[in-house]
């Protein structure tokens, strides 16, 4: 069933994947090189590609010409080391310019880049390097101590710092200074893997999702329609390119010729975020609900000190509560557009900055032009409106994003249900075609015969003015099977107590129904989350 909203049907009628390929200067049947698409074809524009802000106050601007030249030098070094098409190069790097150089240089030789988030410890790093079979590991002197002992056939390249490099390491700077044999960029098929992205997962070892070279085509509708990226934007994606959302935002923007703003330090403090929005003149912001909720918790006097000029604001990573949408409409005069994506899907559903559409606060939005999405049952049959099922994608031959799981054909086959790709995310579709997230398949609470999605209850709890964050899980109960238990983080200046508990329960009963209210509420200082800001409910279930 195709989903078309009457408020913007023209975007669907006029969409052609052929137009997307032309925008990337790709032919339908020809081979491509991501390095050429992302930077080389913009050489001559003399526009900045990267505005970088270091932790110590150092600033640097790299043009497309500079990024093209440096990535070609790194690619030359990789060729000299025997790295060829299909070989893996891992990057355990913070948000520094060398990260982009390593990534783009890897693609110029046809390699597969393996991003590793800098928050990981030695065991997580070792697993990803070993499982991927990476020939090269790029890292940074500040994080070098976390890198496990060198593996046979893996070269460690380190961005040098004040202390000497460990014996056997190669200086990243030397890879850019050395004379290397000339070589042209390696041509790849669009269905060749370009990124091996390991998902965190709640159980079992991380899965390596193979993201196709075609990912630039797959996410182009998202960049154009959902983010509304323009070449004159000051674009700040707060996500780390060590994860999928940050990676596609950075690379997708550069491929469009849009410069990106990059801060080396991790952005977690809400007031620091506001300072950067103001001082960097950010006009287009792509961030997470966690950071937005932090801004919402600030006193009004603090918010008044930071006027911003944001034209478009987008959120991804977990569902954005309707209260957040209303808050920023009042505070900034901007509707924060919620988007849905995953390592396997890319970014196929959202509320679009560039299209005239009605926004339903709390909804994931509508399928983007070019995406075919549905809610399906366990057999792959589409469900009626308002019936909860698996969020499914039918990949398009020109717009596919991922290729399944690395070295795991069985798990890759299990993704599909009668042609629909499903990943365990549950949702429902309303009568207008809007999609609503209901949680992971293993997060749904079954209580006294009712199926309760945690997000709906959490959204109701967040309506209470004392609540900053909330997460809901099922707790085993001998009578009901499970009861709803809520973990609540309060805003500064509010204290827990029986009166507050009763008020929260009343809010839930009045908003979503008496059968869904939390029968137990625990107040905690912070919620456990992944590095990308997603709530780890499986950890809460152990408390």
Buried (B, 14 or more C-beta within 10 A) or exposed (E): EEBBBEEBEEBBEEBEBEEBBEBBEBEEEEBBBBBBBBBBBBBEEEBBBBBBBBEEEEEEEBBBBBBBBBBBBBBBBBBBBEBEEEBBBBBBBBBBBBBBBBBBBBBBBBBBBBBBBBEBEEEBBBBBBEBBBBBBBBBBBBBBEBBBEBBEEBBBBBBBEEEEBEEEBBBBEEBBEEEBEEBEBBEBBBEBBBBBBBBBEBEEEBBBBBBBBBBBBBBBBBBBBBBBBBEEBBBBBBBBBBBBBBBBBBBBBBBBBBBBBBBBBBBEEBBBBBEBBBEBEBBBBBBBBBBBBBBBBBEEEEBEEBEBEBBBBBBBBBBBBBBBBEBBBEBBEBBBBBBBBBBBBBBBBBBBBBBEBBBBBBBBBBBBBBBBBBBBBEEBEBBEEEEBBBBBBBBBEBBBBBBBBBEEEEEBEEBBBEEBBBBBBBBBBEEBBBBBBBBBBEBBBEBEEBEBBBBBBBBBBBBBEBBBBBBBBBBEBEEBBBBBBBBBBBBEEBEBEEEBBEBBBEBBBEBBBEEBBBBEBBBBEEBBBBBBBBBBBBBBBEE
